[in-house]
Amino acid sequence: KFAMVAPDVQIDDGKGTILISSEEGETEANNHRKLSDFAIRNGTRLQADDFLQDYTLLINVLHSEDLEKDVEFEVVGDAPERVGPKPPEPTSRNISNGSDDGAQPSTSTGKSQ
Protein backbone atom coordinates (compact mmCIF):
# COMPACT_ATOMS: atom_id res chain seq x y z
CA LYS A 1 0.00 0.00 0.00
CA PHE A 2 2.89 2.42 0.66
CA ALA A 3 4.97 1.47 -2.44
CA MET A 4 8.11 0.88 -0.37
CA VAL A 5 10.97 -1.09 -1.89
CA ALA A 6 13.12 -2.02 1.12
CA PRO A 7 11.33 -0.85 4.27
CA ASP A 8 12.47 -0.96 7.85
CA VAL A 9 9.49 -0.70 10.22
CA GLN A 10 9.77 -0.21 13.95
CA ILE A 11 7.46 0.67 16.79
CA ASP A 12 7.86 4.38 17.55
CA ASP A 13 8.09 3.86 21.31
CA GLY A 14 11.75 4.66 21.97
CA LYS A 15 12.67 0.97 22.38
CA GLY A 16 13.47 0.35 18.71
CA THR A 17 11.43 -2.85 18.33
CA ILE A 18 11.90 -3.79 14.66
CA LEU A 19 8.89 -5.42 12.97
CA ILE A 20 10.15 -5.49 9.40
CA SER A 21 13.78 -5.26 8.33
CA SER A 22 15.16 -4.59 4.86
CA GLU A 23 17.92 -7.09 5.69
CA GLU A 24 16.87 -10.42 4.21
CA GLY A 25 15.84 -13.01 6.80
CA GLU A 26 16.31 -10.71 9.80
CA THR A 27 12.61 -10.50 10.72
CA GLU A 28 11.08 -13.46 8.86
CA ALA A 29 9.85 -14.89 12.18
CA ASN A 30 7.52 -11.88 12.47
CA ASN A 31 5.69 -12.57 9.19
CA HIS A 32 2.96 -14.74 10.75
CA ARG A 33 2.60 -12.83 14.00
CA LYS A 34 -0.27 -10.47 14.75
CA LEU A 35 0.14 -6.81 15.69
CA SER A 36 -1.21 -7.61 19.15
CA ASP A 37 1.77 -9.97 19.67
CA PHE A 38 3.91 -6.81 19.72
CA ALA A 39 1.49 -4.88 21.98
CA ILE A 40 0.42 -2.77 18.99
CA ARG A 41 -3.05 -1.45 19.65
CA ASN A 42 -5.23 1.54 18.92
CA GLY A 43 -3.04 4.65 19.03
CA THR A 44 0.33 2.95 18.49
CA ARG A 45 2.71 4.73 16.12
CA LEU A 46 5.00 2.93 13.68
CA GLN A 47 7.92 4.43 11.78
CA ALA A 48 8.62 3.08 8.29
CA ASP A 49 11.86 4.06 6.55
CA ASP A 50 12.75 3.26 2.96
CA PHE A 51 16.41 4.13 2.48
CA LEU A 52 16.39 3.27 -1.21
CA GLN A 53 13.66 5.83 -1.91
CA ASP A 54 14.77 8.27 0.78
CA TYR A 55 11.48 8.68 2.61
CA THR A 56 10.00 7.99 6.02
CA LEU A 57 6.38 7.46 7.02
CA LEU A 58 4.86 7.75 10.47
CA ILE A 59 1.89 5.39 10.72
CA ASN A 60 -0.81 5.81 13.34
CA VAL A 61 -2.63 2.54 14.03
CA LEU A 62 -6.33 3.12 14.71
CA HIS A 63 -8.76 0.32 15.51
CA SER A 64 -12.12 0.38 13.72
CA GLU A 65 -15.10 -1.95 13.66
CA ASP A 66 -16.64 -0.08 10.70
CA LEU A 67 -14.65 -1.54 7.79
CA GLU A 68 -16.46 -3.07 4.85
CA LYS A 69 -16.88 -6.83 4.66
CA ASP A 70 -13.61 -8.69 3.88
CA VAL A 71 -11.54 -5.51 4.33
CA GLU A 72 -8.74 -6.09 6.85
CA PHE A 73 -7.31 -2.58 6.93
CA GLU A 74 -7.65 0.84 5.36
CA VAL A 75 -4.96 3.40 4.59
CA VAL A 76 -6.14 6.94 5.27
CA GLY A 77 -3.99 9.98 4.56
CA ASP A 78 -1.78 11.48 1.92
CA ALA A 79 0.37 9.26 -0.27
CA PRO A 80 4.07 10.09 -0.63
CA GLU A 81 4.72 12.71 -3.31
CA ARG A 82 7.66 10.94 -4.91
CA VAL A 83 8.11 7.21 -5.15
CA GLY A 84 11.02 5.54 -6.89
CA PRO A 85 14.72 4.92 -6.41
CA LYS A 86 17.00 7.81 -5.53
CA PRO A 87 18.58 9.51 -8.55
CA PRO A 88 22.30 8.79 -8.85
CA GLU A 89 24.66 11.31 -7.29
CA PRO A 90 26.44 13.48 -9.89
CA THR A 91 30.08 12.55 -10.31
CA SER A 92 32.92 14.90 -11.15
CA ARG A 93 34.59 14.37 -14.52
CA ASN A 94 37.57 16.64 -13.71
CA ILE A 95 39.91 14.31 -11.88
CA SER A 96 43.58 15.19 -11.78
CA ASN A 97 46.37 13.44 -9.88
CA GLY A 98 43.87 10.97 -8.42
CA SER A 99 41.94 13.74 -6.68
CA ASP A 100 38.28 14.46 -7.29
CA ASP A 101 38.16 17.65 -5.19
CA GLY A 102 37.45 19.84 -8.21
CA ALA A 103 40.98 21.36 -8.34
CA GLN A 104 42.05 22.32 -11.86
CA PRO A 105 45.55 22.41 -13.29
CA SER A 106 47.23 25.81 -13.46
CA THR A 107 46.62 27.82 -16.61
CA SER A 108 49.39 30.37 -15.95
CA THR A 109 51.65 31.14 -18.92
CA GLY A 110 54.04 33.56 -17.19
CA LYS A 111 57.74 32.74 -16.96
CA SER A 112 59.05 31.97 -13.49
CA GLN A 113 62.47 33.09 -12.36
C-alpha positions as YAML, in Angstrom:
chain: A
units: angstrom
residues:
- id: 1
  name: LYS
  ca: [0.00, 0.00, 0.00]
- id: 2
  name: PHE
  ca: [2.89, 2.42, 0.66]
- id: 3
  name: ALA
  ca: [4.97, 1.47, -2.44]
- id: 4
  name: MET
  ca: [8.11, 0.88, -0.37]
- id: 5
  name: VAL
  ca: [10.97, -1.09, -1.89]
- id: 6
  name: ALA
  ca: [13.12, -2.02, 1.12]
- id: 7
  name: PRO
  ca: [11.33, -0.85, 4.27]
- id: 8
  name: ASP
  ca: [12.47, -0.96, 7.85]
- id: 9
  name: VAL
  ca: [9.49, -0.70, 10.22]
- id: 10
  name: GLN
  ca: [9.77, -0.21, 13.95]
- id: 11
  name: ILE
  ca: [7.46, 0.67, 16.79]
- id: 12
  name: ASP
  ca: [7.86, 4.38, 17.55]
- id: 13
  name: ASP
  ca: [8.09, 3.86, 21.31]
- id: 14
  name: GLY
  ca: [11.75, 4.66, 21.97]
- id: 15
  name: LYS
  ca: [12.67, 0.97, 22.38]
- id: 16
  name: GLY
  ca: [13.47, 0.35, 18.71]
- id: 17
  name: THR
  ca: [11.43, -2.85, 18.33]
- id: 18
  name: ILE
  ca: [11.90, -3.79, 14.66]
- id: 19
  name: LEU
  ca: [8.89, -5.42, 12.97]
- id: 20
  name: ILE
  ca: [10.15, -5.49, 9.40]
- id: 21
  name: SER
  ca: [13.78, -5.26, 8.33]
- id: 22
  name: SER
  ca: [15.16, -4.59, 4.86]
- id: 23
  name: GLU
  ca: [17.92, -7.09, 5.69]
- id: 24
  name: GLU
  ca: [16.87, -10.42, 4.21]
- id: 25
  name: GLY
  ca: [15.84, -13.01, 6.80]
- id: 26
  name: GLU
  ca: [16.31, -10.71, 9.80]
- id: 27
  name: THR
  ca: [12.61, -10.50, 10.72]
- id: 28
  name: GLU
  ca: [11.08, -13.46, 8.86]
- id: 29
  name: ALA
  ca: [9.85, -14.89, 12.18]
- id: 30
  name: ASN
  ca: [7.52, -11.88, 12.47]
- id: 31
  name: ASN
  ca: [5.69, -12.57, 9.19]
- id: 32
  name: HIS
  ca: [2.96, -14.74, 10.75]
- id: 33
  name: ARG
  ca: [2.60, -12.83, 14.00]
- id: 34
  name: LYS
  ca: [-0.27, -10.47, 14.75]
- id: 35
  name: LEU
  ca: [0.14, -6.81, 15.69]
- id: 36
  name: SER
  ca: [-1.21, -7.61, 19.15]
- id: 37
  name: ASP
  ca: [1.77, -9.97, 19.67]
- id: 38
  name: PHE
  ca: [3.91, -6.81, 19.72]
- id: 39
  name: ALA
  ca: [1.49, -4.88, 21.98]
- id: 40
  name: ILE
  ca: [0.42, -2.77, 18.99]
- id: 41
  name: ARG
  ca: [-3.05, -1.45, 19.65]
- id: 42
  name: ASN
  ca: [-5.23, 1.54, 18.92]
- id: 43
  name: GLY
  ca: [-3.04, 4.65, 19.03]
- id: 44
  name: THR
  ca: [0.33, 2.95, 18.49]
- id: 45
  name: ARG
  ca: [2.71, 4.73, 16.12]
- id: 46
  name: LEU
  ca: [5.00, 2.93, 13.68]
- id: 47
  name: GLN
  ca: [7.92, 4.43, 11.78]
- id: 48
  name: ALA
  ca: [8.62, 3.08, 8.29]
- id: 49
  name: ASP
  ca: [11.86, 4.06, 6.55]
- id: 50
  name: ASP
  ca: [12.75, 3.26, 2.96]
- id: 51
  name: PHE
  ca: [16.41, 4.13, 2.48]
- id: 52
  name: LEU
  ca: [16.39, 3.27, -1.21]
- id: 53
  name: GLN
  ca: [13.66, 5.83, -1.91]
- id: 54
  name: ASP
  ca: [14.77, 8.27, 0.78]
- id: 55
  name: TYR
  ca: [11.48, 8.68, 2.61]
- id: 56
  name: THR
  ca: [10.00, 7.99, 6.02]
- id: 57
  name: LEU
  ca: [6.38, 7.46, 7.02]
- id: 58
  name: LEU
  ca: [4.86, 7.75, 10.47]
- id: 59
  name: ILE
  ca: [1.89, 5.39, 10.72]
- id: 60
  name: ASN
  ca: [-0.81, 5.81, 13.34]
- id: 61
  name: VAL
  ca: [-2.63, 2.54, 14.03]
- id: 62
  name: LEU
  ca: [-6.33, 3.12, 14.71]
- id: 63
  name: HIS
  ca: [-8.76, 0.32, 15.51]
- id: 64
  name: SER
  ca: [-12.12, 0.38, 13.72]
- id: 65
  name: GLU
  ca: [-15.10, -1.95, 13.66]
- id: 66
  name: ASP
  ca: [-16.64, -0.08, 10.70]
- id: 67
  name: LEU
  ca: [-14.65, -1.54, 7.79]
- id: 68
  name: GLU
  ca: [-16.46, -3.07, 4.85]
- id: 69
  name: LYS
  ca: [-16.88, -6.83, 4.66]
- id: 70
  name: ASP
  ca: [-13.61, -8.69, 3.88]
- id: 71
  name: VAL
  ca: [-11.54, -5.51, 4.33]
- id: 72
  name: GLU
  ca: [-8.74, -6.09, 6.85]
- id: 73
  name: PHE
  ca: [-7.31, -2.58, 6.93]
- id: 74
  name: GLU
  ca: [-7.65, 0.84, 5.36]
- id: 75
  name: VAL
  ca: [-4.96, 3.40, 4.59]
- id: 76
  name: VAL
  ca: [-6.14, 6.94, 5.27]
- id: 77
  name: GLY
  ca: [-3.99, 9.98, 4.56]
- id: 78
  name: ASP
  ca: [-1.78, 11.48, 1.92]
- id: 79
  name: ALA
  ca: [0.37, 9.26, -0.27]
- id: 80
  name: PRO
  ca: [4.07, 10.09, -0.63]
- id: 81
  name: GLU
  ca: [4.72, 12.71, -3.31]
- id: 82
  name: ARG
  ca: [7.66, 10.94, -4.91]
- id: 83
  name: VAL
  ca: [8.11, 7.21, -5.15]
- id: 84
  name: GLY
  ca: [11.02, 5.54, -6.89]
- id: 85
  name: PRO
  ca: [14.72, 4.92, -6.41]
- id: 86
  name: LYS
  ca: [17.00, 7.81, -5.53]
- id: 87
  name: PRO
  ca: [18.58, 9.51, -8.55]
- id: 88
  name: PRO
  ca: [22.30, 8.79, -8.85]
- id: 89
  name: GLU
  ca: [24.66, 11.31, -7.29]
- id: 90
  name: PRO
  ca: [26.44, 13.48, -9.89]
- id: 91
  name: THR
  ca: [30.08, 12.55, -10.31]
- id: 92
  name: SER
  ca: [32.92, 14.90, -11.15]
- id: 93
  name: ARG
  ca: [34.59, 14.37, -14.52]
- id: 94
  name: ASN
  ca: [37.57, 16.64, -13.71]
- id: 95
  name: ILE
  ca: [39.91, 14.31, -11.88]
- id: 96
  name: SER
  ca: [43.58, 15.19, -11.78]
- id: 97
  name: ASN
  ca: [46.37, 13.44, -9.88]
- id: 98
  name: GLY
  ca: [43.87, 10.97, -8.42]
- id: 99
  name: SER
  ca: [41.94, 13.74, -6.68]
- id: 100
  name: ASP
  ca: [38.28, 14.46, -7.29]
- id: 101
  name: ASP
  ca: [38.16, 17.65, -5.19]
- id: 102
  name: GLY
  ca: [37.45, 19.84, -8.21]
- id: 103
  name: ALA
  ca: [40.98, 21.36, -8.34]
- id: 104
  name: GLN
  ca: [42.05, 22.32, -11.86]
- id: 105
  name: PRO
  ca: [45.55, 22.41, -13.29]
- id: 106
  name: SER
  ca: [47.23, 25.81, -13.46]
- id: 107
  name: THR
  ca: [46.62, 27.82, -16.61]
- id: 108
  name: SER
  ca: [49.39, 30.37, -15.95]
- id: 109
  name: THR
  ca: [51.65, 31.14, -18.92]
- id: 110
  name: GLY
  ca: [54.04, 33.56, -17.19]
- id: 111
  name: LYS
  ca: [57.74, 32.74, -16.96]
- id: 112
  name: SER
  ca: [59.05, 31.97, -13.49]
- id: 113
  name: GLN
  ca: [62.47, 33.09, -12.36]
...
